[in-house]
Amino acid sequence: MHALVDRLRGTLLPAVVTPMDRQGVVDHDALAAYAGRIAAEPIGGVAVWAHTGRGLHLSADDRARVLTTWRLATAAPIVAGVSVPRSVSAPTLAAASDATVAMAVRAAELGADAVMVYPLAALREEPDGHDQAVRLHERVAAESGLPLVGFYLHAEAGGYPYPPELIRDLLALPAMLGVKTATLDSAIGCQEAIWAGRGTGKLSITGEDRMYGPSFMWGADTALVGIAAAQTELSARVLRAWTGHDHAAFVEASDRLDRFAAATFYAPIEGYVQRMLWAAVWEGLIPEAAAHDPYGPALPPSERDRVIACLEDLRATAAH
């Protein structure tokens, strides 16, 4: 356990996209090529089945092929997001817990190194939601045999904004590697979540695409972010500059990444997956035919123009 914490600390794990067509059919050739490209970047691991990769929307067979493809592409740690797949009926909290555990067990069978447990939003309404959240993580660890990443996910994405006391209780579990914060735009929530983990020896993992640089200044020491699904090297550069105490380079790289984040992460926030796919096409990571997100909102052509204009500006200014 501690060896994996040490291995991941200070590294970047992209939450990768899943190349697919307009009908949601995964392009496995494009996926294999994309995995090879991302695996060659300066990363410490990779996150599959996450929100960016539409993991809960994929069929069980597609999820298996996605994880297997990444396992073949890299020896770096793979973290798999687990919760209730959209195809599974889970009308009760017990059923939702069962589905989450089953997904974690399958991830272990396929070679994942850890799982990231999506928060069950329904627990917010339960009088003992705190205790149930802790028990869910304990059960996932016991039945999958894998270490865990906790996941503070903003409500706009269907998440559960974990209070500091829950984060501390989760981090006290032996199986926990750390907690990822993805508050979207809550500086206070992000700060309190990071500060709740101080002194635990566990990872403080930022998932803050719009507060990426600041989250390191607040204490994050590892990154697991969707923005790195396309801008992988730049995301790694920000983290590398911070950990290397090169503050001038940190400010410059963080400013550049913030400009890209502003062109990809905004309302409707669910559109960010499609915007990241457009960016991946422009960067030559995936083909046009495999750059569709059928599970997000329809976006006007002007939004793609905004993404491309930002990337072209970043390229032009990098040359000077």
DAMOUR-V775800 format. One record per pair of residues at least 4 apart in sequence whose ideal C-beta (glycine too) atoms are under 7 Angstrom apart, sorted by the first residue. I is the first residue (numbers start at 1). J is the second residue. D is the distance in Angstrom with one decimal. If there is no record, write none. Layout:
BEGIN
i=I j=J d=D
i=I j=J d=D
END
This chain:
BEGIN
i=1 j=5 d=6.7
i=1 j=147 d=5.6
i=1 j=174 d=6.9
i=2 j=6 d=6.3
i=3 j=7 d=6.2
i=4 j=8 d=6.2
i=4 j=77 d=6.5
i=4 j=113 d=6.8
i=4 j=114 d=6.9
i=4 j=147 d=6.0
i=4 j=177 d=6.2
i=5 j=9 d=6.2
i=5 j=177 d=5.6
i=5 j=202 d=6.6
i=5 j=203 d=5.9
i=7 j=77 d=6.6
i=8 j=44 d=5.6
i=8 j=45 d=6.2
i=8 j=77 d=6.4
i=8 j=177 d=6.9
i=8 j=203 d=6.1
i=8 j=222 d=5.6
i=9 j=203 d=6.0
i=9 j=221 d=5.5
i=9 j=222 d=5.7
i=10 j=221 d=6.0
i=10 j=222 d=6.5
i=10 j=243 d=5.0
i=11 j=43 d=6.8
i=11 j=44 d=2.2
i=11 j=45 d=6.6
i=11 j=222 d=6.1
i=12 j=43 d=5.2
i=12 j=44 d=5.9
i=12 j=223 d=4.8
i=12 j=228 d=5.8
i=12 j=235 d=5.7
i=12 j=236 d=4.7
i=12 j=239 d=5.5
i=13 j=43 d=6.5
i=13 j=44 d=6.1
i=13 j=45 d=4.3
i=13 j=46 d=5.8
i=13 j=47 d=5.1
i=13 j=79 d=6.2
i=13 j=223 d=6.7
i=13 j=224 d=4.4
i=14 j=38 d=6.0
i=14 j=43 d=6.1
i=14 j=46 d=5.9
i=14 j=47 d=6.8
i=14 j=228 d=3.7
i=14 j=229 d=5.3
i=14 j=232 d=5.6
i=15 j=47 d=4.3
i=15 j=50 d=4.0
i=15 j=52 d=4.3
i=15 j=53 d=6.7
i=15 j=224 d=6.0
i=15 j=225 d=6.1
i=15 j=226 d=4.5
i=15 j=229 d=6.2
i=16 j=38 d=6.2
i=16 j=46 d=5.9
i=16 j=47 d=6.8
i=16 j=48 d=6.4
i=16 j=52 d=6.6
i=16 j=53 d=5.5
i=16 j=229 d=5.0
i=17 j=52 d=5.7
i=17 j=53 d=5.7
i=17 j=229 d=4.7
i=17 j=273 d=6.9
i=17 j=276 d=5.8
i=17 j=277 d=5.7
i=17 j=280 d=6.1
i=18 j=26 d=6.0
i=18 j=31 d=6.8
i=18 j=53 d=4.4
i=18 j=54 d=5.7
i=18 j=58 d=6.7
i=18 j=66 d=6.0
i=19 j=26 d=6.9
i=19 j=27 d=4.6
i=19 j=30 d=3.9
i=19 j=31 d=5.2
i=19 j=34 d=6.0
i=19 j=286 d=4.7
i=19 j=290 d=3.5
i=19 j=291 d=6.9
i=20 j=24 d=5.5
i=20 j=25 d=5.9
i=20 j=26 d=4.9
i=20 j=27 d=6.1
i=20 j=290 d=6.3
i=20 j=292 d=5.9
i=21 j=25 d=4.9
i=21 j=27 d=6.6
i=21 j=289 d=6.3
i=21 j=290 d=6.5
i=21 j=292 d=5.6
i=22 j=292 d=4.7
i=22 j=294 d=6.0
i=23 j=294 d=6.5
i=24 j=294 d=4.6
i=26 j=31 d=6.4
i=26 j=62 d=4.9
i=27 j=31 d=6.3
i=27 j=290 d=3.9
i=28 j=32 d=6.4
i=28 j=65 d=6.0
i=28 j=69 d=6.9
i=29 j=33 d=6.7
i=30 j=34 d=6.1
i=30 j=286 d=5.1
i=30 j=287 d=5.7
i=30 j=290 d=4.0
i=31 j=35 d=6.1
i=31 j=66 d=6.7
i=31 j=69 d=5.3
i=32 j=36 d=6.5
i=32 j=69 d=5.4
i=33 j=37 d=6.6
i=34 j=38 d=6.3
i=34 j=285 d=5.4
i=34 j=286 d=5.2
i=35 j=39 d=5.9
i=35 j=69 d=5.3
i=35 j=70 d=5.3
i=35 j=73 d=3.8
i=36 j=40 d=6.7
i=36 j=73 d=5.4
i=37 j=285 d=5.5
i=38 j=43 d=6.9
i=38 j=46 d=6.8
i=38 j=232 d=5.9
i=39 j=73 d=4.5
i=39 j=74 d=4.0
i=41 j=232 d=4.2
i=41 j=233 d=5.7
i=41 j=236 d=6.7
i=42 j=233 d=6.6
i=42 j=236 d=4.4
i=43 j=76 d=6.5
i=43 j=232 d=6.6
i=43 j=236 d=6.6
i=44 j=76 d=6.3
i=45 j=76 d=4.6
i=45 j=77 d=3.8
i=45 j=78 d=6.4
i=45 j=79 d=6.3
i=46 j=70 d=5.7
i=46 j=74 d=6.4
i=46 j=76 d=6.5
i=46 j=78 d=5.6
i=47 j=79 d=4.7
i=47 j=81 d=6.7
i=47 j=116 d=6.6
i=47 j=224 d=5.2
i=48 j=53 d=6.0
i=48 j=55 d=6.7
i=48 j=66 d=5.6
i=48 j=67 d=5.4
i=48 j=70 d=5.5
i=48 j=78 d=6.1
i=48 j=80 d=5.4
i=49 j=53 d=6.2
i=49 j=55 d=2.9
i=49 j=63 d=5.9
i=49 j=66 d=7.0
i=49 j=80 d=4.8
i=49 j=81 d=4.3
i=50 j=55 d=5.8
i=50 j=81 d=4.3
i=50 j=116 d=6.9
i=51 j=157 d=6.2
i=51 j=226 d=6.9
i=52 j=226 d=3.6
i=52 j=229 d=5.4
i=52 j=273 d=5.9
i=52 j=276 d=6.5
i=53 j=66 d=7.0
i=54 j=58 d=6.2
i=54 j=273 d=6.7
i=54 j=293 d=6.9
i=54 j=295 d=5.4
i=55 j=63 d=6.3
i=55 j=81 d=5.1
i=56 j=83 d=5.9
i=56 j=85 d=5.3
i=56 j=86 d=5.3
i=57 j=86 d=5.2
i=57 j=295 d=4.9
i=58 j=62 d=4.1
i=58 j=63 d=4.7
i=58 j=66 d=6.7
i=59 j=63 d=7.0
i=59 j=87 d=6.8
i=60 j=64 d=6.5
i=61 j=65 d=6.5
i=62 j=66 d=6.2
i=63 j=67 d=6.5
i=64 j=68 d=6.1
i=64 j=110 d=5.9
i=65 j=69 d=6.1
i=66 j=70 d=6.7
i=67 j=71 d=6.1
i=67 j=78 d=6.8
i=67 j=80 d=6.2
i=67 j=107 d=6.7
i=67 j=110 d=4.5
i=67 j=111 d=6.9
i=67 j=112 d=6.3
i=68 j=72 d=6.5
i=68 j=110 d=6.1
i=69 j=73 d=6.3
i=70 j=74 d=6.3
i=70 j=78 d=5.7
i=71 j=78 d=6.4
i=71 j=110 d=7.0
i=71 j=111 d=4.5
i=77 j=113 d=4.1
i=77 j=114 d=6.6
i=78 j=112 d=5.0
i=78 j=113 d=5.4
i=79 j=112 d=6.9
i=79 j=113 d=6.8
i=79 j=114 d=4.7
i=79 j=115 d=6.8
i=79 j=116 d=5.3
i=79 j=149 d=5.9
i=79 j=224 d=6.9
i=80 j=107 d=3.9
i=80 j=112 d=4.2
i=80 j=115 d=5.2
i=81 j=116 d=4.8
i=81 j=118 d=6.1
i=82 j=100 d=5.5
i=82 j=103 d=4.1
i=82 j=104 d=4.5
i=82 j=107 d=6.2
i=82 j=115 d=4.8
i=82 j=116 d=6.9
i=82 j=117 d=5.9
i=82 j=118 d=6.7
i=82 j=140 d=6.9
i=83 j=100 d=5.3
i=83 j=103 d=6.8
i=83 j=118 d=3.4
i=84 j=88 d=5.6
i=84 j=90 d=4.7
i=84 j=96 d=5.0
i=84 j=99 d=4.4
i=84 j=100 d=6.2
i=85 j=99 d=6.7
i=85 j=103 d=6.7
i=88 j=99 d=4.8
i=90 j=95 d=4.0
i=90 j=96 d=4.2
i=90 j=99 d=5.1
i=91 j=95 d=6.1
i=92 j=96 d=7.0
i=93 j=97 d=6.3
i=93 j=120 d=6.8
i=93 j=122 d=5.9
i=93 j=132 d=6.9
i=94 j=98 d=6.5
i=95 j=99 d=6.4
i=96 j=100 d=6.4
i=96 j=120 d=5.5
i=97 j=101 d=6.3
i=97 j=136 d=5.4
i=97 j=139 d=6.8
i=98 j=102 d=6.3
i=99 j=103 d=6.5
i=100 j=104 d=6.5
i=100 j=117 d=6.7
i=100 j=136 d=6.7
i=100 j=140 d=6.4
i=101 j=105 d=6.3
i=101 j=139 d=5.8
i=101 j=140 d=5.6
i=101 j=143 d=5.2
i=102 j=106 d=6.5
i=103 j=107 d=6.5
i=104 j=108 d=6.6
i=104 j=115 d=4.7
i=104 j=140 d=4.8
i=104 j=143 d=7.0
i=104 j=144 d=3.9
i=104 j=146 d=6.6
i=105 j=109 d=6.6
i=105 j=143 d=5.8
i=105 j=144 d=5.1
i=106 j=110 d=6.4
i=107 j=112 d=4.0
i=107 j=115 d=5.4
i=107 j=144 d=6.8
i=107 j=146 d=7.0
i=108 j=112 d=6.1
i=108 j=144 d=4.6
i=108 j=145 d=5.7
i=108 j=146 d=5.1
i=112 j=146 d=6.5
i=114 j=146 d=5.5
i=114 j=147 d=4.7
i=114 j=148 d=6.6
i=114 j=149 d=6.0
i=114 j=177 d=6.0
i=115 j=140 d=6.5
i=115 j=144 d=6.2
i=115 j=146 d=5.2
i=115 j=148 d=5.9
i=116 j=149 d=4.1
i=116 j=151 d=5.3
i=116 j=180 d=6.6
i=117 j=136 d=6.9
i=117 j=137 d=5.8
i=117 j=140 d=5.7
i=117 j=148 d=5.9
i=117 j=150 d=6.5
i=117 j=151 d=6.0
i=118 j=151 d=5.7
i=118 j=153 d=6.7
i=119 j=151 d=5.8
i=119 j=153 d=5.5
i=119 j=159 d=5.1
i=119 j=160 d=3.4
i=119 j=162 d=6.9
i=120 j=136 d=6.8
i=120 j=160 d=6.7
i=121 j=158 d=5.3
i=121 j=159 d=6.1
i=121 j=160 d=5.2
i=122 j=126 d=7.0
i=123 j=129 d=3.7
i=123 j=132 d=5.5
i=123 j=133 d=5.4
i=123 j=160 d=6.0
i=124 j=129 d=6.0
i=124 j=160 d=5.5
i=126 j=132 d=6.0
i=128 j=132 d=5.7
i=129 j=133 d=6.2
i=130 j=134 d=6.8
i=130 j=166 d=5.3
i=131 j=135 d=6.3
i=132 j=136 d=6.3
i=133 j=137 d=6.8
i=133 j=166 d=6.1
i=134 j=138 d=6.4
i=134 j=169 d=5.4
i=134 j=170 d=6.5
i=135 j=139 d=6.2
i=136 j=140 d=6.4
i=137 j=141 d=6.4
i=137 j=148 d=5.7
i=137 j=150 d=6.8
i=137 j=170 d=5.9
i=137 j=173 d=6.0
i=138 j=142 d=6.2
i=138 j=173 d=6.3
i=139 j=143 d=6.0
i=140 j=144 d=5.7
i=140 j=148 d=6.2
i=141 j=146 d=6.9
i=141 j=148 d=5.5
i=141 j=173 d=7.0
i=141 j=175 d=3.5
i=147 j=175 d=5.3
i=147 j=177 d=5.0
i=148 j=175 d=5.1
i=148 j=176 d=5.3
i=148 j=177 d=6.4
i=149 j=177 d=5.4
i=149 j=178 d=6.1
i=149 j=180 d=5.7
i=149 j=205 d=6.6
i=150 j=167 d=7.0
i=150 j=170 d=4.6
i=150 j=176 d=6.3
i=150 j=179 d=3.8
i=150 j=180 d=6.8
i=151 j=180 d=5.2
i=152 j=161 d=6.2
i=152 j=162 d=4.5
i=152 j=167 d=6.9
i=152 j=179 d=6.1
i=152 j=180 d=6.8
i=152 j=181 d=4.8
i=152 j=182 d=6.6
i=152 j=183 d=6.7
i=152 j=193 d=5.2
i=153 j=157 d=5.4
i=153 j=159 d=2.6
i=153 j=160 d=6.7
i=153 j=182 d=5.1
i=154 j=159 d=5.5
i=154 j=161 d=6.6
i=154 j=182 d=6.1
i=154 j=183 d=5.2
i=154 j=184 d=4.2
i=154 j=186 d=7.0
i=155 j=159 d=5.9
i=155 j=161 d=6.3
i=156 j=184 d=6.1
i=156 j=269 d=5.6
i=161 j=183 d=7.0
i=161 j=189 d=5.9
i=162 j=166 d=4.5
i=162 j=167 d=5.2
i=162 j=193 d=6.8
i=164 j=168 d=6.3
i=164 j=192 d=5.2
i=164 j=193 d=6.9
i=164 j=196 d=3.8
i=165 j=169 d=6.5
i=166 j=170 d=6.2
i=167 j=171 d=6.2
i=167 j=179 d=5.4
i=167 j=193 d=5.7
i=167 j=196 d=4.1
i=167 j=197 d=6.3
i=168 j=172 d=6.5
i=168 j=196 d=5.2
i=170 j=176 d=5.7
i=170 j=179 d=6.2
i=171 j=176 d=5.4
i=171 j=179 d=6.4
i=171 j=197 d=5.5
i=171 j=200 d=4.6
i=171 j=202 d=4.8
i=176 j=202 d=5.9
i=177 j=202 d=6.4
i=177 j=203 d=5.4
i=178 j=197 d=6.9
i=178 j=202 d=4.4
i=178 j=203 d=2.7
i=178 j=204 d=6.1
i=178 j=205 d=5.0
i=178 j=222 d=6.8
i=179 j=193 d=6.7
i=179 j=197 d=6.2
i=179 j=205 d=6.5
i=180 j=205 d=4.0
i=180 j=207 d=4.6
i=180 j=224 d=5.3
i=181 j=190 d=5.2
i=181 j=193 d=4.4
i=181 j=194 d=6.4
i=181 j=206 d=6.2
i=181 j=207 d=6.0
i=181 j=208 d=6.3
i=182 j=207 d=3.6
i=182 j=208 d=6.6
i=183 j=189 d=4.3
i=183 j=190 d=4.7
i=183 j=208 d=6.6
i=184 j=210 d=6.7
i=184 j=269 d=6.7
i=185 j=210 d=6.0
i=186 j=190 d=6.0
i=187 j=191 d=6.2
i=187 j=211 d=6.5
i=188 j=192 d=6.2
i=189 j=193 d=6.2
i=190 j=194 d=6.3
i=190 j=208 d=5.9
i=190 j=211 d=6.0
i=190 j=215 d=5.9
i=190 j=218 d=6.6
i=191 j=195 d=6.0
i=191 j=218 d=5.1
i=192 j=196 d=6.3
i=194 j=204 d=5.1
i=194 j=215 d=6.9
i=194 j=218 d=5.0
i=194 j=219 d=4.4
i=194 j=220 d=5.7
i=195 j=219 d=6.5
i=197 j=202 d=5.9
i=197 j=204 d=4.9
i=198 j=219 d=6.7
i=203 j=221 d=6.5
i=203 j=222 d=4.8
i=204 j=219 d=5.5
i=204 j=220 d=4.8
i=204 j=221 d=5.3
i=204 j=222 d=6.9
i=205 j=220 d=6.7
i=205 j=222 d=4.7
i=205 j=223 d=6.9
i=205 j=224 d=5.2
i=206 j=212 d=6.5
i=206 j=215 d=3.9
i=206 j=216 d=6.9
i=206 j=220 d=3.8
i=206 j=223 d=5.1
i=206 j=225 d=6.8
i=207 j=224 d=5.5
i=207 j=225 d=5.5
i=208 j=212 d=5.6
i=208 j=215 d=4.5
i=209 j=225 d=5.5
i=209 j=226 d=6.0
i=209 j=227 d=4.3
i=209 j=261 d=5.2
i=209 j=265 d=4.8
i=210 j=261 d=5.2
i=210 j=265 d=5.2
i=211 j=215 d=5.2
i=212 j=225 d=6.6
i=212 j=227 d=6.9
i=212 j=238 d=6.3
i=212 j=254 d=6.9
i=212 j=257 d=5.9
i=212 j=261 d=6.9
i=213 j=217 d=7.0
i=213 j=238 d=5.8
i=213 j=250 d=6.9
i=213 j=254 d=3.3
i=213 j=258 d=6.9
i=214 j=218 d=6.3
i=215 j=220 d=4.3
i=216 j=220 d=5.2
i=216 j=239 d=6.9
i=216 j=242 d=4.6
i=223 j=235 d=6.7
i=223 j=239 d=5.6
i=225 j=235 d=6.4
i=226 j=272 d=6.7
i=226 j=276 d=6.3
i=227 j=231 d=5.9
i=227 j=235 d=6.0
i=227 j=257 d=7.0
i=227 j=260 d=7.0
i=227 j=261 d=5.8
i=227 j=264 d=6.9
i=228 j=232 d=4.9
i=228 j=235 d=3.9
i=229 j=276 d=5.1
i=229 j=280 d=6.7
i=230 j=276 d=5.3
i=230 j=279 d=3.9
i=230 j=280 d=4.6
i=230 j=283 d=5.7
i=230 j=285 d=6.5
i=231 j=235 d=5.6
i=231 j=257 d=6.5
i=231 j=260 d=5.5
i=231 j=279 d=7.0
i=232 j=236 d=6.3
i=233 j=237 d=6.2
i=234 j=238 d=6.9
i=234 j=253 d=6.4
i=234 j=256 d=6.1
i=234 j=257 d=5.3
i=235 j=239 d=7.0
i=235 j=257 d=6.3
i=236 j=240 d=5.8
i=237 j=241 d=6.2
i=237 j=253 d=4.5
i=238 j=242 d=6.6
i=238 j=250 d=6.5
i=238 j=253 d=4.5
i=238 j=254 d=5.1
i=238 j=257 d=5.5
i=239 j=243 d=6.2
i=240 j=244 d=5.9
i=241 j=246 d=4.6
i=241 j=249 d=4.0
i=241 j=250 d=3.8
i=241 j=253 d=5.5
i=242 j=250 d=5.0
i=246 j=250 d=6.2
i=247 j=251 d=6.4
i=248 j=252 d=6.6
i=249 j=253 d=6.0
i=250 j=254 d=5.8
i=251 j=255 d=6.3
i=252 j=256 d=6.7
i=253 j=257 d=6.3
i=254 j=258 d=6.1
i=255 j=259 d=6.7
i=256 j=260 d=6.9
i=256 j=314 d=5.8
i=257 j=261 d=6.2
i=258 j=262 d=6.4
i=259 j=263 d=6.9
i=259 j=310 d=6.1
i=259 j=314 d=6.8
i=260 j=264 d=6.3
i=260 j=310 d=5.7
i=260 j=314 d=6.5
i=261 j=265 d=5.1
i=262 j=266 d=6.9
i=263 j=306 d=5.2
i=263 j=307 d=5.3
i=263 j=310 d=3.8
i=264 j=272 d=5.5
i=264 j=275 d=4.2
i=264 j=276 d=6.0
i=264 j=279 d=6.6
i=264 j=307 d=6.1
i=265 j=269 d=6.7
i=265 j=272 d=4.9
i=268 j=297 d=4.8
i=270 j=296 d=4.7
i=270 j=297 d=5.6
i=271 j=275 d=6.0
i=271 j=296 d=5.5
i=271 j=297 d=5.3
i=271 j=299 d=5.1
i=271 j=303 d=6.9
i=272 j=276 d=6.1
i=273 j=277 d=6.6
i=273 j=293 d=4.5
i=273 j=296 d=5.2
i=274 j=278 d=6.6
i=274 j=293 d=4.2
i=274 j=296 d=5.3
i=274 j=299 d=5.7
i=275 j=279 d=6.6
i=275 j=303 d=6.5
i=275 j=307 d=5.2
i=276 j=280 d=6.3
i=277 j=281 d=6.7
i=277 j=291 d=4.1
i=277 j=292 d=7.0
i=277 j=293 d=6.0
i=278 j=282 d=6.6
i=278 j=291 d=6.4
i=278 j=304 d=5.0
i=278 j=307 d=4.9
i=279 j=283 d=6.2
i=279 j=307 d=5.5
i=279 j=311 d=6.2
i=280 j=285 d=4.2
i=280 j=286 d=4.8
i=280 j=291 d=6.5
i=281 j=286 d=6.0
i=281 j=288 d=5.5
i=281 j=291 d=4.7
i=282 j=308 d=5.7
i=282 j=311 d=5.3
i=286 j=290 d=5.1
i=286 j=291 d=5.6
i=299 j=303 d=4.5
i=301 j=305 d=6.3
i=302 j=306 d=6.5
i=303 j=307 d=6.8
i=304 j=308 d=6.3
i=305 j=309 d=6.0
i=306 j=310 d=6.5
i=307 j=311 d=6.5
i=308 j=312 d=6.1
i=309 j=313 d=6.3
i=310 j=314 d=6.4
i=311 j=315 d=6.4
i=312 j=316 d=6.3
i=313 j=317 d=6.2
i=314 j=318 d=6.2
END
